[in-house]
Amino acid sequence: AVYEKSVNQALDVTYGNVSKALEENGFRVVFEVDIGDNLSKNASKFGDNYNKNKIAGIKSLVFCNGKFANLISNLDPSMLATCPLHATLTHKDGVTTVLFVRPGVVAQGSPAAKAAQDLEAATIKALEAGLNAK
């Protein structure tokens, strides 16, 4: 249910490349959040439970494609739960990983299943363009 792909690249470089590729492939990035920074501000509150996996960075992009959002809302308004989409990038030991919940999996059995699969394919194409950017 989760797309996952890793590259040997700095988090900020990968993040910038993925954000740019999303925009270039018809998605609009509507929000960005540095989750790792936000969590680190609560490290003392979390105590021994803070960052047990030693993830060096976590950032997330929230994005949407209006054409797909409109199509999916026409086919099955409940699948708007997938809108907006988000990708989370983690960084550990020199490796940045992109994580993305696959809307085609979420929409299985829905009248919007085919549209969600197309949205998923378009999103993965954009994510991989960003991951492969030099």
C-alpha positions as semicolon CSV with decimal commas, in nm:
position;residue;x (nm);y (nm);z (nm)
1;A;0,000;0,000;0,000
2;V;0,304;0,227;0,034
3;Y;0,537;0,321;-0,249
4;E;0,892;0,330;-0,115
5;K;1,209;0,415;-0,303
6;S;1,552;0,519;-0,175
7;V;1,845;0,712;-0,321
8;N;2,196;0,782;-0,193
9;Q;2,147;1,155;-0,176
10;A;2,110;1,434;0,078
11;L;1,758;1,497;0,207
12;D;1,744;1,863;0,102
13;V;1,867;1,785;-0,250
14;T;1,615;1,504;-0,298
15;Y;1,337;1,708;-0,141
16;G;1,402;1,999;-0,379
17;N;1,419;1,770;-0,680
18;V;1,097;1,590;-0,588
19;S;0,911;1,915;-0,521
20;K;1,023;2,056;-0,856
21;A;0,934;1,735;-1,041
22;L;0,585;1,731;-0,890
23;E;0,525;2,089;-1,007
24;E;0,664;2,009;-1,354
25;N;0,430;1,708;-1,381
26;G;0,103;1,889;-1,313
27;F;0,088;1,879;-0,934
28;R;0,072;2,182;-0,710
29;V;0,265;2,164;-0,386
30;V;0,033;2,334;-0,137
31;F;0,219;2,277;0,189
32;E;0,560;2,167;0,312
33;V;0,650;2,062;0,664
34;D;0,975;1,968;0,833
35;I;0,841;1,690;1,052
36;G;1,184;1,600;1,187
37;D;1,241;1,955;1,308
38;N;0,897;1,966;1,470
39;L;0,958;1,634;1,645
40;S;1,302;1,741;1,767
41;K;1,143;2,035;1,948
42;N;0,961;1,779;2,163
43;A;1,257;1,546;2,221
44;S;1,268;1,616;2,594
45;K;0,894;1,552;2,624
46;F;0,928;1,219;2,440
47;G;1,232;1,119;2,646
48;D;1,365;0,769;2,574
49;N;1,085;0,723;2,323
50;Y;1,223;0,996;2,091
51;N;1,348;0,890;1,746
52;K;1,432;0,530;1,830
53;N;1,512;0,461;1,462
54;K;1,769;0,744;1,456
55;I;1,616;0,905;1,148
56;A;1,825;1,213;1,068
57;G;1,550;1,402;0,884
58;I;1,182;1,379;0,796
59;K;1,011;1,619;0,556
60;S;0,673;1,603;0,390
61;L;0,519;1,755;0,077
62;V;0,143;1,800;0,049
63;F;0,028;1,831;-0,312
64;C;-0,270;1,803;-0,543
65;N;-0,365;1,771;-0,907
66;G;-0,692;1,953;-0,977
67;K;-0,784;1,741;-1,280
68;F;-0,761;1,419;-1,080
69;A;-0,926;1,570;-0,771
70;N;-1,225;1,678;-0,981
71;L;-1,249;1,343;-1,160
72;I;-1,228;1,141;-0,839
73;S;-1,480;1,366;-0,661
74;N;-1,724;1,309;-0,950
75;L;-1,679;0,930;-0,936
76;D;-1,673;0,874;-0,559
77;P;-1,668;1,171;-0,322
78;S;-1,553;0,949;-0,034
79;M;-1,222;0,902;-0,217
80;L;-1,151;1,271;-0,161
81;A;-0,996;1,132;0,156
82;T;-0,689;1,087;-0,065
83;C;-0,685;1,458;-0,153
84;P;-0,453;1,623;-0,105
85;L;-0,180;1,367;-0,150
86;H;0,143;1,367;0,043
87;A;0,490;1,223;0,016
88;T;0,719;1,188;0,313
89;L;1,097;1,184;0,274
90;T;1,318;1,036;0,542
91;H;1,695;1,046;0,568
92;K;1,927;0,809;0,751
93;D;2,290;0,709;0,696
94;G;2,322;0,900;0,368
95;V;2,007;0,749;0,218
96;T;1,689;0,943;0,146
97;T;1,368;0,744;0,113
98;V;1,041;0,863;-0,040
99;L;0,719;0,719;0,104
100;F;0,381;0,763;-0,064
101;V;0,043;0,603;0,018
102;R;-0,086;0,455;-0,307
103;P;-0,434;0,595;-0,385
104;G;-0,498;0,304;-0,624
105;V;-0,478;0,067;-0,328
106;V;-0,698;0,288;-0,109
107;A;-0,964;0,309;-0,382
108;Q;-0,993;-0,064;-0,454
109;G;-1,361;-0,149;-0,501
110;S;-1,456;0,216;-0,549
111;P;-1,610;0,361;-0,867
112;A;-1,301;0,586;-0,866
113;A;-1,055;0,294;-0,863
114;K;-0,931;0,344;-1,221
115;A;-0,891;0,719;-1,176
116;A;-0,704;0,661;-0,849
117;Q;-0,473;0,412;-1,023
118;D;-0,406;0,670;-1,295
119;L;-0,338;0,932;-1,028
120;E;-0,101;0,692;-0,854
121;A;0,088;0,624;-1,177
122;A;0,119;0,997;-1,253
123;T;0,240;1,067;-0,900
124;I;0,499;0,788;-0,905
125;K;0,621;0,908;-1,243
126;A;0,675;1,256;-1,094
127;L;0,837;1,119;-0,776
128;E;1,078;0,907;-0,977
129;A;1,163;1,202;-1,201
130;G;1,264;1,388;-0,887
131;L;1,454;1,091;-0,746
132;N;1,646;1,048;-1,072
133;A;1,725;1,419;-1,120
134;K;2,093;1,505;-1,111
